[in-house]
Amino acid sequence: MSDRAAVEVPESIGIRLRRDPDDEIEVVVWTGGWADVGYLLDGEVTDLCPEFQDVDGAYAAVVNNVEDFLAKACVTS
């Protein structure tokens, strides 16, 4: 286990959202200007790598991908 107190400048943040056991999205936003997005929906895996220039772009990358995932999850339910 790593000592999180030793981290001076975080380089990423991750979130995982699970709608049910079969529908899940994971987003990791990196300070370098990109995010790794992966979601599992009805047994199908989708991987994306949106890029952004600033904090607003990072926010939009997360919100847009989560909203897209939730919309698709509602359609398939």
Phi, psi and omega per residue, in radians:
M1 nan 2.386 -3.115
S2 -1.558 2.739 3.114
D3 -1.580 1.803 -3.088
R4 -1.145 -0.423 3.121
A5 -1.152 -0.360 -3.133
A6 -1.389 -0.189 -3.127
V7 -1.328 2.083 -3.119
E8 -1.565 -0.732 3.135
V9 -2.340 1.905 3.124
P10 -1.152 2.509 -3.119
E11 -1.861 -0.226 -3.132
S12 -2.715 2.840 3.004
I13 -2.454 2.451 -3.111
G14 -2.214 2.593 3.035
I15 -2.362 2.632 3.062
R16 -2.300 2.302 3.134
L17 -2.173 2.181 -3.141
R18 -2.043 2.124 3.119
R19 -1.452 -0.697 3.009
D20 -2.778 -3.129 -3.069
P21 -1.029 -0.386 -3.073
D22 -1.786 -0.175 -3.090
D23 -2.154 2.043 -3.049
E24 -2.598 2.502 3.038
I25 -2.221 2.482 3.060
E26 -2.263 2.276 -3.131
V27 -2.227 2.232 3.024
V28 -2.120 2.088 -3.119
V29 -1.779 2.202 -3.096
W30 -1.838 2.522 -3.139
T31 -1.146 -0.293 -3.136
G32 -1.263 -0.128 3.087
G33 1.857 0.436 3.077
W34 -2.587 2.894 3.073
A35 -2.295 2.554 2.983
D36 -1.765 2.128 -3.119
V37 -2.151 2.245 3.058
G38 -2.399 2.373 3.023
Y39 -2.415 2.634 3.103
L40 -1.967 2.127 -3.100
L41 -2.435 2.022 -3.110
D42 0.926 0.723 3.096
G43 1.402 -0.037 -3.139
E44 -1.827 2.269 -3.134
V45 -1.667 2.336 3.060
T46 -2.160 2.270 3.091
D47 -2.063 2.326 3.135
L48 -2.323 2.781 3.114
C49 -2.467 1.260 3.131
P50 -1.173 2.560 3.091
E51 -1.961 2.716 -3.131
F52 -2.642 2.915 -3.079
Q53 -1.901 -0.389 -3.028
D54 -2.688 -3.053 -3.111
V55 -1.063 -0.738 3.116
D56 -1.065 -0.675 3.102
G57 -1.176 -0.669 3.090
A58 -1.117 -0.775 3.107
Y59 -1.034 -0.823 -3.140
A60 -1.087 -0.682 3.133
A61 -1.069 -0.748 3.130
V62 -1.191 -0.922 -3.080
V63 -1.056 -0.826 -3.115
N64 -1.066 -0.754 -3.115
N65 -1.250 -0.661 3.088
V66 -1.165 -0.775 3.109
E67 -1.073 -0.714 3.110
D68 -1.091 -0.790 3.111
F69 -1.046 -0.850 -3.114
L70 -1.104 -0.687 3.107
A71 -1.098 -0.766 3.131
K72 -1.186 -0.659 -3.141
A73 -1.141 -0.647 3.123
C74 -1.213 -0.596 -3.139
V75 -1.211 -0.655 -3.067
T76 -1.477 -0.173 -3.117
S77 -1.383 nan nan
